[in-house]
Amino acid sequence: MKRLVWWMMVLAVVGLVAGMFWPPAWAEEAKKPSREGPPRNIILIGWDGAQRAHVMECLQRGELPTIQRLQKEGALVNIDVITGATDTKAGWTQILTGYHPTVTGVYSNGRFRDVPEGLSVFERLKKHFGQDFVCVAVIGKSGHCGEIRPPWKKPLAEVEKEAEKAQGKRKAKQAAQEQPGAQAKPKAKAKPEYRIVEENGVQYAVFEGSPYYTMHKSCDVWEYGLMLDEKVGSRAIELIEKYKDKPFFFFVHFAEVDHNGHKHGENSPEYNAALISNDRWTGKIIEKLEQLGLYDKTLVYVTADHGFDEGKTSHSYAPYIFLATNDPLVKRDGMRQDIAPTILARFGVDLSKLQPPLDGEPLTQPATKPVLKAPETKPQAEKPKAKAKANTSQSGTPNRVSRKTVGRKSSHRPHHWKRSMYHLKGDKNPQP
């Protein structure tokens, strides 16, 4: 009996010591952060012009470790553009509001207006939490995303006179810079951004403002035109340090992917390198959150405003993007207008009380509206009823299109990537 008691005591001591150095699996599981509850902070990171298929190829090659990490901690889902142009103004406006262009008035880079007051994520969060809640925007582009030009109305004659004077100055400057005997290259005439109205027999030029003019007023910091990823990322990290003691929402916008796509093409080494740069700086932002002890309290969402035309320097029809996040509640694919509702809902905003009702729905909940997929080719407006037969397999799914690639072995670029294939758990450019 004494020997039995002695052995039981020995085993108890051994078990206690072992538990100190080799904690059980349930203890390790308990240490893992739970992000299922309301977050303290959210950071929305924009990879402007990041084509979904190219991102997935980079991910397969192990070139995007930060996206891979977010996918492991949360999800990586497909996002399609259904309404609005596949460009910068339409894209970021929809992402930051959750509305179709019919509500915001922002249809494309060329057809836009100042978004009506109160519709942006920034304004709604300030209203929900109060003025102590911090909103920050750090933006790479100098045009189409972030510019804060106010609406104005002037007599047309005055505007035309100012334009003529400015054109004269430009021509004089160009002539001074040209070499003797060199032939000047003709430049396309810029399309006026204003519309003309007539009141009491007088014509006026009316500019309805940039989309971000009103929404930027709700931000504690709004900086744009930083251009380089390094400048954007470094500034974002500085501001996270500054506001670490307050709850916050950050919008961090990287522009180099889009810029390199326009300059070198989607299939270029430069475009690929820019995606890697975006991933690296996204990782640095997460590292800063970890250093400050904020990462477990912060949801991170990475997305794009539009993709890129395959192998080209344009994105005239590039509706295939993505959302990578450490949010474990994100469970489904969605549309571009679903991102803002996801952010608002996770912060605890009652979406049912928002007016006008949001067009998008949270990606953390089952959809109550159809989750549409963008067609392979751009829908044609006002076409005859007869439709061309789609290039489909016997199963009815679109066939993958073969094409030559530059710098990669892959010969197929499917648009509709399946999440399960990759889930580790389960400016100054022509067309910004």
Protein Blocks (a to p, Z undefined) as FASTA:
>chain_A
ZZmmmmmmmmmmmmmmmmmmmccfklmmmmpccfkbccfbdcddddehiafklmmmmmmn
opammlmmmmmmmcccddddfedcddfklmmmmmmnopafklnopabfklccdddehiam
klmmmmmnopkbccddddfbfghphpacdcddddfklmmmmmmmmmmmmmmmmmmmpcgh
iacddddddddfbdcddeehiacdddebjfklmmmmmpfbdcehklpaklmmmmmmmmmm
mmmmpccddddddfklmmmmmmnopkbmklmmmmmmmmmmmmmmmmmmmmnopmmmpccd
dddfbdcdehiabdfbacbccdddfbfkbmbdcdfklmmmmmmmmnopafklpccddfbd
cfkbccfbdcddddfbdcdehiafbdcdddddfkopacddddddehiabfbdcfbdcfkl
mmmknpacfbZZ
